[in-house]
């Protein structure tokens, strides 16, 4: 299963993002979608799993949940927008991670790309950074990886260029 992981589009979508999305079996969006036009376009070209983020309005929140927890190719995945990272998990995710950790914990929100193994809870934390043009990040980023029979492999950082369009 080929996964494209992105976050923090803040209503922005370009041909480079769509190019990578077209090569994925599934696109996972970790919140701050901004406008449903973003997810509508992504759903036209791939299977989409998404959560809403703190900037998302009522329309986005009625289409997508705050949390998605599911099994993909034998890997339990939890996607939420604000979740923290090892060892500083958010107060809203900390107890669930302690008592029922997923194998892959995905967040957005910070606009900072991070991939951190958490040996304490036996999980991998991923934050793809931000692929939109709004925020303080300098480089627009996404992640892509494969999940095969319970194994996360071929992890790749995709740099889309500087945040500024100029």
N, C-alpha and C positions, 0 to 999 in steps of 0.2 A: 504494500500500500504506500503510494507516494503522497506525502503530506506537504502542503505549503502552509506555514504558520505566519500570520501577520497580525498587527494590532495598530490601533491609534491612526486610522485613516483620516479621521476628522473630516469626513465628506469628500476626501480626495482619492481619486483613482486614476491611474494613467496606463498607457499601453504596456509599459514594462511590467507592472504588477499583473496585468491581464495575461501577458505572455507566459509568465511563470505559473499563473493559475491554470492556464490551459494544459499544462504538462502534469498537473497534479490529479490524483484520484479524488482527493478531498482537500478543501481549503478550510482552515480553521482560523477564525477571527476572534481575537481575545479582547474585544470591546473598544469603546469609543469609535463606533462606526460613523456617527455623524448624520448621515442621510441614507435612507433606504435604497436610494439609487445605487449606492456602493454594493450592498448585498444583493440587490436584484441583478446587477451585472455579473457579479461573481457566480450567482446561482445559474445563470445562463450557460456558463462554461464548465462548471464543476459542481460536485456535491459540496455543500457548505454547512459547517457547524459554526455557530457564533453565539456570543454572549453580549449583553449590553454593558456599557461603561458609564462612568459618572457624568459624561457630557451628553449622553444620549437622551433624547426626548421621549415623550409618551408613545409616539408611533414606533420607534425602535424597540422600546421596552415591551410593547404588546406583541412584537414579532419574535423576540429572542429573550431567553431567560438570563438571570444573573449568574447562574452556575450551569455548566453542562458536565455531567459525569457519565462516562460510557466506556465500553470495551472496544478497542480497535486492534484486530489481529493479535489478540491475547494480551494486550497492554491496557491496564485500567488507566484512563485519562480523566483528569479534572481540569476544566478550563473555567476561569473566572477573571474578571478584570483587575480587581485590587485584591491581592492575596499575600503580598510580601514575598520574601525569599529566604532561603536557609541562611542563618538560623533565625532570622527576624520575620517570622510569619505574621500576617495581619491578625488582629484580635478575632476577626470573623472567620478565619480559616484555621487558626492554630489548634484548637481542640480536635477538629475533624482530622487534621493531619496526624496528630498524636494517636488517635484511636483507630483511624481507618485510612491510612495513607494510600494514595494512588501510586502507581509506578511512575506516572508522568504528570507533573503539576505545572500548569501553564497560566501565566498572568500577562497582562499588559500594564498600562497606566504610567509607568515610570519613564517611558521613552528610552530606557537604557537596556541594550541587548545584554542578556545574561543567560548562560547555561551553567548550572551548578548542580553537581551530584550532592545529594544529602544522604550520607552514609548512615546517619542516625535513624532515619525513617525509611531507608532503602528506596528512595525516589530520585528522579531527575527533575529539577526545576528548569523551565524555559521561559524566557521573556524575549520575544522577537525584536524588541525595540519598537520604533515607530516608522511606518512607511508613508505617512502623510507628510504634508508640508507645514503643518502648524505645530508649534511647540519649541522647546529649547534645544532639541537634539541637532547635531550638526550633519550626521549622515543618516539617510533613510535606509532602514534595514528590514529584512525578513529572514526567516529560517526555512530550510527545506530539509526533509529527512524521509527515511523509509521506515516502516514498521513491518517486520517479517517474523511470523511465528513467535511473538513475544519479545522480539529483539528490536531495539531502536538503533538504526545504523545509517551510515552515509550522511551524517549531519553536515549541513553546509550553510554558511552565512551568505546571504545575498545582499550586496550593497547596491542600492538604487541611485546613488549619487547624493549630492548635498541637498539639505532641506530647502534651501532657497532655489527658486525657479530662475533666478537671474544668473 
